[in-house]
Amino acid sequence: MKKLCIALGLGLALTCGSAFAFHCPIDMKAIDEALAQKPKLSEAQLTEIKQYREQGAELHKAGKHAESVEVLGKAKAILGLK
């Protein structure tokens, strides 16, 4: 029973990690598309968004998908994206 619980836990962890991995590119694309629309934001906000976007991409490449989604979420919030 203990082995079954461990196996199920690992499977769930891997599934969640995969979900985050696929979510990062979607978030990055949404940010890029929003920036292409030339939103009316301050230079400071645009700089912050671009930094979050870059950091999110680096975290994604490093396999840190949950962190990437969190950072990209900050950029999306500034842009008013859900």
PyMOL Python script that loads the backbone (N, CA, C, O; Angstrom):
from pymol import cmd

cmd.read_pdbstr("""\
ATOM      1  N   MET A   1       0.823  -1.198   0.000  1.00  0.00           N
ATOM      2  CA  MET A   1       0.000   0.000   0.000  1.00  0.00           C
ATOM      3  C   MET A   1       0.868   1.263   0.000  1.00  0.00           C
ATOM      4  O   MET A   1       0.581   2.236  -0.697  1.00  0.00           O
ATOM      5  N   LYS A   2       1.934   1.218   0.799  1.00  0.00           N
ATOM      6  CA  LYS A   2       2.826   2.373   0.872  1.00  0.00           C
ATOM      7  C   LYS A   2       3.472   2.646  -0.493  1.00  0.00           C
ATOM      8  O   LYS A   2       3.594   3.798  -0.910  1.00  0.00           O
ATOM      9  N   LYS A   3       3.881   1.581  -1.177  1.00  0.00           N
ATOM     10  CA  LYS A   3       4.500   1.736  -2.502  1.00  0.00           C
ATOM     11  C   LYS A   3       3.504   2.311  -3.502  1.00  0.00           C
ATOM     12  O   LYS A   3       3.871   3.110  -4.363  1.00  0.00           O
ATOM     13  N   LEU A   4       2.253   1.905  -3.384  1.00  0.00           N
ATOM     14  CA  LEU A   4       1.217   2.415  -4.270  1.00  0.00           C
ATOM     15  C   LEU A   4       1.029   3.913  -4.065  1.00  0.00           C
ATOM     16  O   LEU A   4       0.912   4.668  -5.031  1.00  0.00           O
ATOM     17  N   CYS A   5       1.000   4.338  -2.806  1.00  0.00           N
ATOM     18  CA  CYS A   5       0.848   5.766  -2.501  1.00  0.00           C
ATOM     19  C   CYS A   5       2.023   6.577  -3.039  1.00  0.00           C
ATOM     20  O   CYS A   5       1.842   7.670  -3.575  1.00  0.00           O
ATOM     21  N   ILE A   6       3.208   6.038  -2.892  1.00  0.00           N
ATOM     22  CA  ILE A   6       4.403   6.734  -3.392  1.00  0.00           C
ATOM     23  C   ILE A   6       4.344   6.825  -4.919  1.00  0.00           C
ATOM     24  O   ILE A   6       4.630   7.875  -5.495  1.00  0.00           O
ATOM     25  N   ALA A   7       3.975   5.726  -5.567  1.00  0.00           N
ATOM     26  CA  ALA A   7       3.880   5.714  -7.030  1.00  0.00           C
ATOM     27  C   ALA A   7       2.833   6.714  -7.513  1.00  0.00           C
ATOM     28  O   ALA A   7       3.063   7.439  -8.481  1.00  0.00           O
ATOM     29  N   LEU A   8       1.688   6.752  -6.844  1.00  0.00           N
ATOM     30  CA  LEU A   8       0.641   7.703  -7.231  1.00  0.00           C
ATOM     31  C   LEU A   8       1.099   9.144  -7.011  1.00  0.00           C
ATOM     32  O   LEU A   8       0.818  10.021  -7.828  1.00  0.00           O
ATOM     33  N   GLY A   9       1.796   9.381  -5.918  1.00  0.00           N
ATOM     34  CA  GLY A   9       2.314  10.722  -5.636  1.00  0.00           C
ATOM     35  C   GLY A   9       3.309  11.177  -6.693  1.00  0.00           C
ATOM     36  O   GLY A   9       3.267  12.317  -7.154  1.00  0.00           O
ATOM     37  N   LEU A  10       4.197  10.275  -7.067  1.00  0.00           N
ATOM     38  CA  LEU A  10       5.176  10.620  -8.106  1.00  0.00           C
ATOM     39  C   LEU A  10       4.499  10.874  -9.439  1.00  0.00           C
ATOM     40  O   LEU A  10       4.859  11.804 -10.160  1.00  0.00           O
ATOM     41  N   GLY A  11       3.519  10.046  -9.764  1.00  0.00           N
ATOM     42  CA  GLY A  11       2.783  10.230 -11.017  1.00  0.00           C
ATOM     43  C   GLY A  11       2.077  11.565 -11.056  1.00  0.00           C
ATOM     44  O   GLY A  11       2.085  12.253 -12.077  1.00  0.00           O
ATOM     45  N   LEU A  12       1.461  11.935  -9.937  1.00  0.00           N
ATOM     46  CA  LEU A  12       0.779  13.220  -9.847  1.00  0.00           C
ATOM     47  C   LEU A  12       1.765  14.372  -9.985  1.00  0.00           C
ATOM     48  O   LEU A  12       1.492  15.355 -10.674  1.00  0.00           O
ATOM     49  N   ALA A  13       2.903  14.247  -9.331  1.00  0.00           N
ATOM     50  CA  ALA A  13       3.926  15.298  -9.418  1.00  0.00           C
ATOM     51  C   ALA A  13       4.406  15.473 -10.855  1.00  0.00           C
ATOM     52  O   ALA A  13       4.567  16.599 -11.326  1.00  0.00           O
ATOM     53  N   LEU A  14       4.630  14.379 -11.539  1.00  0.00           N
ATOM     54  CA  LEU A  14       5.089  14.456 -12.931  1.00  0.00           C
ATOM     55  C   LEU A  14       4.017  15.048 -13.834  1.00  0.00           C
ATOM     56  O   LEU A  14       4.325  15.815 -14.746  1.00  0.00           O
ATOM     57  N   THR A  15       2.775  14.699 -13.587  1.00  0.00           N
ATOM     58  CA  THR A  15       1.680  15.234 -14.387  1.00  0.00           C
ATOM     59  C   THR A  15       1.559  16.732 -14.188  1.00  0.00           C
ATOM     60  O   THR A  15       1.388  17.477 -15.153  1.00  0.00           O
ATOM     61  N   CYS A  16       1.646  17.178 -12.948  1.00  0.00           N
ATOM     62  CA  CYS A  16       1.557  18.615 -12.663  1.00  0.00           C
ATOM     63  C   CYS A  16       2.728  19.355 -13.289  1.00  0.00           C
ATOM     64  O   CYS A  16       2.557  20.444 -13.837  1.00  0.00           O
ATOM     65  N   GLY A  17       3.917  18.768 -13.211  1.00  0.00           N
ATOM     66  CA  GLY A  17       5.085  19.394 -13.817  1.00  0.00           C
ATOM     67  C   GLY A  17       4.922  19.536 -15.316  1.00  0.00           C
ATOM     68  O   GLY A  17       5.306  20.551 -15.898  1.00  0.00           O
ATOM     69  N   SER A  18       4.351  18.520 -15.938  1.00  0.00           N
ATOM     70  CA  SER A  18       4.120  18.576 -17.378  1.00  0.00           C
ATOM     71  C   SER A  18       3.103  19.656 -17.723  1.00  0.00           C
ATOM     72  O   SER A  18       3.243  20.351 -18.729  1.00  0.00           O
ATOM     73  N   ALA A  19       2.090  19.790 -16.893  1.00  0.00           N
ATOM     74  CA  ALA A  19       1.075  20.817 -17.146  1.00  0.00           C
ATOM     75  C   ALA A  19       1.698  22.198 -17.091  1.00  0.00           C
ATOM     76  O   ALA A  19       1.412  23.048 -17.934  1.00  0.00           O
ATOM     77  N   PHE A  20       2.548  22.425 -16.101  1.00  0.00           N
ATOM     78  CA  PHE A  20       3.230  23.711 -16.005  1.00  0.00           C
ATOM     79  C   PHE A  20       4.154  23.916 -17.197  1.00  0.00           C
ATOM     80  O   PHE A  20       4.259  25.026 -17.718  1.00  0.00           O
ATOM     81  N   ALA A  21       4.825  22.853 -17.630  1.00  0.00           N
ATOM     82  CA  ALA A  21       5.761  22.964 -18.752  1.00  0.00           C
ATOM     83  C   ALA A  21       5.050  23.438 -20.007  1.00  0.00           C
ATOM     84  O   ALA A  21       5.596  24.227 -20.778  1.00  0.00           O
ATOM     85  N   PHE A  22       3.822  22.953 -20.212  1.00  0.00           N
ATOM     86  CA  PHE A  22       3.083  23.362 -21.397  1.00  0.00           C
ATOM     87  C   PHE A  22       2.431  24.731 -21.225  1.00  0.00           C
ATOM     88  O   PHE A  22       2.070  25.380 -22.207  1.00  0.00           O
ATOM     89  N   HIS A  23       2.284  25.163 -19.985  1.00  0.00           N
ATOM     90  CA  HIS A  23       1.645  26.445 -19.711  1.00  0.00           C
ATOM     91  C   HIS A  23       2.605  27.610 -19.967  1.00  0.00           C
ATOM     92  O   HIS A  23       2.172  28.682 -20.391  1.00  0.00           O
ATOM     93  N   CYS A  24       3.886  27.416 -19.717  1.00  0.00           N
ATOM     94  CA  CYS A  24       4.880  28.488 -19.876  1.00  0.00           C
ATOM     95  C   CYS A  24       4.858  29.083 -21.293  1.00  0.00           C
ATOM     96  O   CYS A  24       4.753  30.302 -21.434  1.00  0.00           O
ATOM     97  N   PRO A  25       4.952  28.261 -22.339  1.00  0.00           N
ATOM     98  CA  PRO A  25       4.955  28.817 -23.693  1.00  0.00           C
ATOM     99  C   PRO A  25       3.667  29.568 -24.024  1.00  0.00           C
ATOM    100  O   PRO A  25       3.690  30.558 -24.756  1.00  0.00           O
ATOM    101  N   ILE A  26       2.549  29.096 -23.484  1.00  0.00           N
ATOM    102  CA  ILE A  26       1.274  29.777 -23.717  1.00  0.00           C
ATOM    103  C   ILE A  26       1.307  31.166 -23.087  1.00  0.00           C
ATOM    104  O   ILE A  26       0.873  32.144 -23.695  1.00  0.00           O
ATOM    105  N   ASP A  27       1.829  31.242 -21.858  1.00  0.00           N
ATOM    106  CA  ASP A  27       1.934  32.534 -21.177  1.00  0.00           C
ATOM    107  C   ASP A  27       2.890  33.470 -21.913  1.00  0.00           C
ATOM    108  O   ASP A  27       2.599  34.654 -22.081  1.00  0.00           O
ATOM    109  N   MET A  28       4.027  32.939 -22.349  1.00  0.00           N
ATOM    110  CA  MET A  28       5.000  33.774 -23.056  1.00  0.00           C
ATOM    111  C   MET A  28       4.403  34.311 -24.354  1.00  0.00           C
ATOM    112  O   MET A  28       4.625  35.468 -24.710  1.00  0.00           O
ATOM    113  N   LYS A  29       3.652  33.476 -25.055  1.00  0.00           N
ATOM    114  CA  LYS A  29       3.018  33.906 -26.302  1.00  0.00           C
ATOM    115  C   LYS A  29       1.995  35.008 -26.028  1.00  0.00           C
ATOM    116  O   LYS A  29       1.922  35.988 -26.770  1.00  0.00           O
ATOM    117  N   ALA A  30       1.208  34.848 -24.964  1.00  0.00           N
ATOM    118  CA  ALA A  30       0.203  35.862 -24.616  1.00  0.00           C
ATOM    119  C   ALA A  30       0.867  37.196 -24.282  1.00  0.00           C
ATOM    120  O   ALA A  30       0.374  38.256 -24.668  1.00  0.00           O
ATOM    121  N   ILE A  31       1.974  37.137 -23.571  1.00  0.00           N
ATOM    122  CA  ILE A  31       2.711  38.361 -23.226  1.00  0.00           C
ATOM    123  C   ILE A  31       3.256  39.011 -24.489  1.00  0.00           C
ATOM    124  O   ILE A  31       3.123  40.221 -24.674  1.00  0.00           O
ATOM    125  N   ASP A  32       3.863  38.218 -25.351  1.00  0.00           N
ATOM    126  CA  ASP A  32       4.427  38.754 -26.603  1.00  0.00           C
ATOM    127  C   ASP A  32       3.347  39.397 -27.469  1.00  0.00           C
ATOM    128  O   ASP A  32       3.561  40.461 -28.049  1.00  0.00           O
ATOM    129  N   GLU A  33       2.191  38.747 -27.553  1.00  0.00           N
ATOM    130  CA  GLU A  33       1.099  39.292 -28.362  1.00  0.00           C
ATOM    131  C   GLU A  33       0.573  40.596 -27.766  1.00  0.00           C
ATOM    132  O   GLU A  33       0.255  41.534 -28.496  1.00  0.00           O
ATOM    133  N   ALA A  34       0.482  40.649 -26.444  1.00  0.00           N
ATOM    134  CA  ALA A  34       0.009  41.874 -25.791  1.00  0.00           C
ATOM    135  C   ALA A  34       1.008  43.014 -25.996  1.00  0.00           C
ATOM    136  O   ALA A  34       0.608  44.156 -26.222  1.00  0.00           O
ATOM    137  N   LEU A  35       2.294  42.712 -25.918  1.00  0.00           N
ATOM    138  CA  LEU A  35       3.312  43.745 -26.130  1.00  0.00           C
ATOM    139  C   LEU A  35       3.310  44.232 -27.578  1.00  0.00           C
ATOM    140  O   LEU A  35       3.588  45.403 -27.837  1.00  0.00           O
ATOM    141  N   ALA A  36       3.003  43.356 -28.507  1.00  0.00           N
ATOM    142  CA  ALA A  36       2.954  43.734 -29.922  1.00  0.00           C
ATOM    143  C   ALA A  36       1.830  44.730 -30.197  1.00  0.00           C
ATOM    144  O   ALA A  36       1.871  45.454 -31.192  1.00  0.00           O
ATOM    145  N   GLN A  37       0.836  44.770 -29.326  1.00  0.00           N
ATOM    146  CA  GLN A  37      -0.288  45.699 -29.476  1.00  0.00           C
ATOM    147  C   GLN A  37       0.045  47.101 -28.954  1.00  0.00           C
ATOM    148  O   GLN A  37      -0.808  47.989 -28.956  1.00  0.00           O
ATOM    149  N   LYS A  38       1.279  47.290 -28.512  1.00  0.00           N
ATOM    150  CA  LYS A  38       1.751  48.587 -27.998  1.00  0.00           C
ATOM    151  C   LYS A  38       0.819  49.116 -26.885  1.00  0.00           C
ATOM    152  O   LYS A  38       0.180  50.155 -27.047  1.00  0.00           O
ATOM    153  N   PRO A  39       0.754  48.395 -25.767  1.00  0.00           N
ATOM    154  CA  PRO A  39      -0.137  48.838 -24.688  1.00  0.00           C
ATOM    155  C   PRO A  39       0.314  50.175 -24.117  1.00  0.00           C
ATOM    156  O   PRO A  39       1.499  50.508 -24.139  1.00  0.00           O
ATOM    157  N   LYS A  40      -0.643  50.929 -23.610  1.00  0.00           N
ATOM    158  CA  LYS A  40      -0.344  52.240 -23.037  1.00  0.00           C
ATOM    159  C   LYS A  40       0.096  52.054 -21.586  1.00  0.00           C
ATOM    160  O   LYS A  40      -0.697  52.156 -20.650  1.00  0.00           O
ATOM    161  N   LEU A  41       1.386  51.778 -21.439  1.00  0.00           N
ATOM    162  CA  LEU A  41       1.989  51.577 -20.133  1.00  0.00           C
ATOM    163  C   LEU A  41       3.219  52.468 -20.020  1.00  0.00           C
ATOM    164  O   LEU A  41       3.766  52.924 -21.024  1.00  0.00           O
ATOM    165  N   SER A  42       3.639  52.704 -18.803  1.00  0.00           N
ATOM    166  CA  SER A  42       4.839  53.509 -18.602  1.00  0.00           C
ATOM    167  C   SER A  42       6.075  52.709 -19.027  1.00  0.00           C
ATOM    168  O   SER A  42       6.028  51.486 -19.157  1.00  0.00           O
ATOM    169  N   GLU A  43       7.160  53.418 -19.237  1.00  0.00           N
ATOM    170  CA  GLU A  43       8.417  52.751 -19.602  1.00  0.00           C
ATOM    171  C   GLU A  43       8.851  51.803 -18.493  1.00  0.00           C
ATOM    172  O   GLU A  43       9.387  50.728 -18.761  1.00  0.00           O
ATOM    173  N   ALA A  44       8.617  52.203 -17.246  1.00  0.00           N
ATOM    174  CA  ALA A  44       8.982  51.357 -16.114  1.00  0.00           C
ATOM    175  C   ALA A  44       8.183  50.048 -16.137  1.00  0.00           C
ATOM    176  O   ALA A  44       8.726  48.976 -15.872  1.00  0.00           O
ATOM    177  N   GLN A  45       6.895  50.149 -16.454  1.00  0.00           N
ATOM    178  CA  GLN A  45       6.067  48.946 -16.529  1.00  0.00           C
ATOM    179  C   GLN A  45       6.507  48.040 -17.675  1.00  0.00           C
ATOM    180  O   GLN A  45       6.587  46.822 -17.516  1.00  0.00           O
ATOM    181  N   LEU A  46       6.789  48.635 -18.817  1.00  0.00           N
ATOM    182  CA  LEU A  46       7.246  47.846 -19.961  1.00  0.00           C
ATOM    183  C   LEU A  46       8.569  47.146 -19.656  1.00  0.00           C
ATOM    184  O   LEU A  46       8.767  45.987 -20.019  1.00  0.00           O
ATOM    185  N   THR A  47       9.457  47.853 -18.995  1.00  0.00           N
ATOM    186  CA  THR A  47      10.743  47.264 -18.615  1.00  0.00           C
ATOM    187  C   THR A  47      10.531  46.100 -17.662  1.00  0.00           C
ATOM    188  O   THR A  47      11.161  45.052 -17.804  1.00  0.00           O
ATOM    189  N   GLU A  48       9.646  46.281 -16.691  1.00  0.00           N
ATOM    190  CA  GLU A  48       9.355  45.230 -15.718  1.00  0.00           C
ATOM    191  C   GLU A  48       8.756  44.004 -16.408  1.00  0.00           C
ATOM    192  O   GLU A  48       9.136  42.872 -16.106  1.00  0.00           O
ATOM    193  N   ILE A  49       7.831  44.227 -17.322  1.00  0.00           N
ATOM    194  CA  ILE A  49       7.214  43.126 -18.063  1.00  0.00           C
ATOM    195  C   ILE A  49       8.268  42.359 -18.849  1.00  0.00           C
ATOM    196  O   ILE A  49       8.290  41.128 -18.829  1.00  0.00           O
ATOM    197  N   LYS A  50       9.131  43.078 -19.534  1.00  0.00           N
ATOM    198  CA  LYS A  50      10.165  42.431 -20.344  1.00  0.00           C
ATOM    199  C   LYS A  50      11.128  41.630 -19.469  1.00  0.00           C
ATOM    200  O   LYS A  50      11.588  40.561 -19.870  1.00  0.00           O
ATOM    201  N   GLN A  51      11.435  42.146 -18.270  1.00  0.00           N
ATOM    202  CA  GLN A  51      12.303  41.415 -17.351  1.00  0.00           C
ATOM    203  C   GLN A  51      11.623  40.132 -16.873  1.00  0.00           C
ATOM    204  O   GLN A  51      12.251  39.075 -16.822  1.00  0.00           O
ATOM    205  N   TYR A  52      10.342  40.228 -16.525  1.00  0.00           N
ATOM    206  CA  TYR A  52       9.603  39.041 -16.104  1.00  0.00           C
ATOM    207  C   TYR A  52       9.521  38.026 -17.241  1.00  0.00           C
ATOM    208  O   TYR A  52       9.653  36.823 -17.017  1.00  0.00           O
ATOM    209  N   ARG A  53       9.306  38.511 -18.448  1.00  0.00           N
ATOM    210  CA  ARG A  53       9.202  37.629 -19.621  1.00  0.00           C
ATOM    211  C   ARG A  53      10.510  36.870 -19.830  1.00  0.00           C
ATOM    212  O   ARG A  53      10.501  35.662 -20.070  1.00  0.00           O
ATOM    213  N   GLU A  54      11.624  37.577 -19.740  1.00  0.00           N
ATOM    214  CA  GLU A  54      12.935  36.965 -19.926  1.00  0.00           C
ATOM    215  C   GLU A  54      13.239  35.971 -18.801  1.00  0.00           C
ATOM    216  O   GLU A  54      13.727  34.867 -19.044  1.00  0.00           O
ATOM    217  N   GLN A  55      12.941  36.382 -17.576  1.00  0.00           N
ATOM    218  CA  GLN A  55      13.180  35.508 -16.436  1.00  0.00           C
ATOM    219  C   GLN A  55      12.313  34.248 -16.538  1.00  0.00           C
ATOM    220  O   GLN A  55      12.777  33.144 -16.249  1.00  0.00           O
ATOM    221  N   GLY A  56      11.067  34.418 -16.945  1.00  0.00           N
ATOM    222  CA  GLY A  56      10.179  33.271 -17.112  1.00  0.00           C
ATOM    223  C   GLY A  56      10.688  32.292 -18.151  1.00  0.00           C
ATOM    224  O   GLY A  56      10.607  31.078 -17.963  1.00  0.00           O
ATOM    225  N   ALA A  57      11.214  32.818 -19.251  1.00  0.00           N
ATOM    226  CA  ALA A  57      11.766  31.959 -20.304  1.00  0.00           C
ATOM    227  C   ALA A  57      12.982  31.189 -19.791  1.00  0.00           C
ATOM    228  O   ALA A  57      13.145  30.006 -20.089  1.00  0.00           O
ATOM    229  N   GLU A  58      13.826  31.860 -19.024  1.00  0.00           N
ATOM    230  CA  GLU A  58      15.018  31.202 -18.473  1.00  0.00           C
ATOM    231  C   GLU A  58      14.621  30.099 -17.487  1.00  0.00           C
ATOM    232  O   GLU A  58      15.200  29.013 -17.503  1.00  0.00           O
ATOM    233  N   LEU A  59      13.650  30.375 -16.646  1.00  0.00           N
ATOM    234  CA  LEU A  59      13.183  29.365 -15.698  1.00  0.00           C
ATOM    235  C   LEU A  59      12.567  28.167 -16.429  1.00  0.00           C
ATOM    236  O   LEU A  59      12.767  27.019 -16.034  1.00  0.00           O
ATOM    237  N   HIS A  60      11.819  28.449 -17.493  1.00  0.00           N
ATOM    238  CA  HIS A  60      11.220  27.377 -18.292  1.00  0.00           C
ATOM    239  C   HIS A  60      12.308  26.477 -18.873  1.00  0.00           C
ATOM    240  O   HIS A  60      12.217  25.252 -18.799  1.00  0.00           O
ATOM    241  N   LYS A  61      13.333  27.095 -19.451  1.00  0.00           N
ATOM    242  CA  LYS A  61      14.428  26.327 -20.043  1.00  0.00           C
ATOM    243  C   LYS A  61      15.164  25.503 -18.997  1.00  0.00           C
ATOM    244  O   LYS A  61      15.683  24.428 -19.297  1.00  0.00           O
ATOM    245  N   ALA A  62      15.206  26.017 -17.756  1.00  0.00           N
ATOM    246  CA  ALA A  62      15.890  25.313 -16.669  1.00  0.00           C
ATOM    247  C   ALA A  62      15.013  24.224 -16.050  1.00  0.00           C
ATOM    248  O   ALA A  62      15.447  23.520 -15.138  1.00  0.00           O
ATOM    249  N   GLY A  63      13.789  24.087 -16.543  1.00  0.00           N
ATOM    250  CA  GLY A  63      12.893  23.060 -16.028  1.00  0.00           C
ATOM    251  C   GLY A  63      12.152  23.465 -14.766  1.00  0.00           C
ATOM    252  O   GLY A  63      11.523  22.629 -14.118  1.00  0.00           O
ATOM    253  N   LYS A  64      12.224  24.736 -14.414  1.00  0.00           N
ATOM    254  CA  LYS A  64      11.555  25.249 -13.210  1.00  0.00           C
ATOM    255  C   LYS A  64      10.219  25.861 -13.629  1.00  0.00           C
ATOM    256  O   LYS A  64      10.037  27.078 -13.594  1.00  0.00           O
ATOM    257  N   HIS A  65       9.300  24.997 -14.021  1.00  0.00           N
ATOM    258  CA  HIS A  65       8.069  25.444 -14.653  1.00  0.00           C
ATOM    259  C   HIS A  65       7.109  26.156 -13.701  1.00  0.00           C
ATOM    260  O   HIS A  65       6.470  27.132 -14.094  1.00  0.00           O
ATOM    261  N   ALA A  66       7.000  25.693 -12.476  1.00  0.00           N
ATOM    262  CA  ALA A  66       6.105  26.358 -11.527  1.00  0.00           C
ATOM    263  C   ALA A  66       6.585  27.780 -11.265  1.00  0.00           C
ATOM    264  O   ALA A  66       5.782  28.711 -11.196  1.00  0.00           O
ATOM    265  N   GLU A  67       7.891  27.943 -11.120  1.00  0.00           N
ATOM    266  CA  GLU A  67       8.459  29.275 -10.912  1.00  0.00           C
ATOM    267  C   GLU A  67       8.268  30.145 -12.149  1.00  0.00           C
ATOM    268  O   GLU A  67       7.977  31.336 -12.042  1.00  0.00           O
ATOM    269  N   SER A  68       8.432  29.546 -13.316  1.00  0.00           N
ATOM    270  CA  SER A  68       8.248  30.274 -14.565  1.00  0.00           C
ATOM    271  C   SER A  68       6.827  30.798 -14.685  1.00  0.00           C
ATOM    272  O   SER A  68       6.617  31.959 -15.035  1.00  0.00           O
ATOM    273  N   VAL A  69       5.850  29.944 -14.395  1.00  0.00           N
ATOM    274  CA  VAL A  69       4.447  30.347 -14.474  1.00  0.00           C
ATOM    275  C   VAL A  69       4.169  31.487 -13.497  1.00  0.00           C
ATOM    276  O   VAL A  69       3.429  32.418 -13.815  1.00  0.00           O
ATOM    277  N   GLU A  70       4.761  31.410 -12.312  1.00  0.00           N
ATOM    278  CA  GLU A  70       4.571  32.465 -11.311  1.00  0.00           C
ATOM    279  C   GLU A  70       5.123  33.799 -11.799  1.00  0.00           C
ATOM    280  O   GLU A  70       4.455  34.827 -11.689  1.00  0.00           O
ATOM    281  N   VAL A  71       6.333  33.787 -12.334  1.00  0.00           N
ATOM    282  CA  VAL A  71       6.974  35.017 -12.820  1.00  0.00           C
ATOM    283  C   VAL A  71       6.224  35.573 -14.027  1.00  0.00           C
ATOM    284  O   VAL A  71       5.982  36.777 -14.110  1.00  0.00           O
ATOM    285  N   LEU A  72       5.859  34.704 -14.952  1.00  0.00           N
ATOM    286  CA  LEU A  72       5.118  35.149 -16.128  1.00  0.00           C
ATOM    287  C   LEU A  72       3.753  35.705 -15.732  1.00  0.00           C
ATOM    288  O   LEU A  72       3.228  36.601 -16.393  1.00  0.00           O
ATOM    289  N   GLY A  73       3.184  35.175 -14.660  1.00  0.00           N
ATOM    290  CA  GLY A  73       1.911  35.674 -14.152  1.00  0.00           C
ATOM    291  C   GLY A  73       2.000  37.133 -13.708  1.00  0.00           C
ATOM    292  O   GLY A  73       1.039  37.892 -13.833  1.00  0.00           O
ATOM    293  N   LYS A  74       3.171  37.510 -13.188  1.00  0.00           N
ATOM    294  CA  LYS A  74       3.373  38.910 -12.783  1.00  0.00           C
ATOM    295  C   LYS A  74       3.329  39.836 -14.004  1.00  0.00           C
ATOM    296  O   LYS A  74       2.738  40.915 -13.957  1.00  0.00           O
ATOM    297  N   ALA A  75       3.958  39.399 -15.085  1.00  0.00           N
ATOM    298  CA  ALA A  75       3.939  40.186 -16.324  1.00  0.00           C
ATOM    299  C   ALA A  75       2.537  40.265 -16.873  1.00  0.00           C
ATOM    300  O   ALA A  75       2.101  41.324 -17.325  1.00  0.00           O
ATOM    301  N   LYS A  76       1.820  39.144 -16.838  1.00  0.00           N
ATOM    302  CA  LYS A  76       0.446  39.133 -17.337  1.00  0.00           C
ATOM    303  C   LYS A  76      -0.443  40.050 -16.505  1.00  0.00           C
ATOM    304  O   LYS A  76      -1.336  40.705 -17.042  1.00  0.00           O
ATOM    305  N   ALA A  77      -0.205  40.099 -15.212  1.00  0.00           N
ATOM    306  CA  ALA A  77      -1.025  40.955 -14.340  1.00  0.00           C
ATOM    307  C   ALA A  77      -0.835  42.425 -14.690  1.00  0.00           C
ATOM    308  O   ALA A  77      -1.801  43.187 -14.718  1.00  0.00           O
ATOM    309  N   ILE A  78       0.384  42.820 -14.951  1.00  0.00           N
ATOM    310  CA  ILE A  78       0.656  44.216 -15.323  1.00  0.00           C
ATOM    311  C   ILE A  78      -0.047  44.541 -16.644  1.00  0.00           C
ATOM    312  O   ILE A  78      -0.562  45.642 -16.838  1.00  0.00           O
ATOM    313  N   LEU A  79      -0.056  43.563 -17.536  1.00  0.00           N
ATOM    314  CA  LEU A  79      -0.700  43.763 -18.842  1.00  0.00           C
ATOM    315  C   LEU A  79      -2.227  43.643 -18.772  1.00  0.00           C
ATOM    316  O   LEU A  79      -2.925  43.966 -19.733  1.00  0.00           O
ATOM    317  N   GLY A  80      -2.735  43.178 -17.634  1.00  0.00           N
ATOM    318  CA  GLY A  80      -4.174  43.005 -17.494  1.00  0.00           C
ATOM    319  C   GLY A  80      -4.691  41.745 -18.151  1.00  0.00           C
ATOM    320  O   GLY A  80      -5.866  41.659 -18.509  1.00  0.00           O
ATOM    321  N   LEU A  81      -3.810  40.761 -18.310  1.00  0.00           N
ATOM    322  CA  LEU A  81      -4.188  39.467 -18.899  1.00  0.00           C
ATOM    323  C   LEU A  81      -4.575  38.495 -17.796  1.00  0.00           C
ATOM    324  O   LEU A  81      -4.077  38.573 -16.673  1.00  0.00           O
ATOM    325  N   LYS A  82      -5.456  37.596 -18.130  1.00  0.00           N
ATOM    326  CA  LYS A  82      -5.854  36.560 -17.155  1.00  0.00           C
ATOM    327  C   LYS A  82      -4.966  35.358 -17.262  1.00  0.00           C
ATOM    328  O   LYS A  82      -5.147  34.389 -16.524  1.00  0.00           O
TER     329      LYS A  82
END
""", "prot")
cmd.dss("prot")
cmd.show_as("cartoon", "prot")
cmd.util.cbc("prot")
cmd.orient("prot")
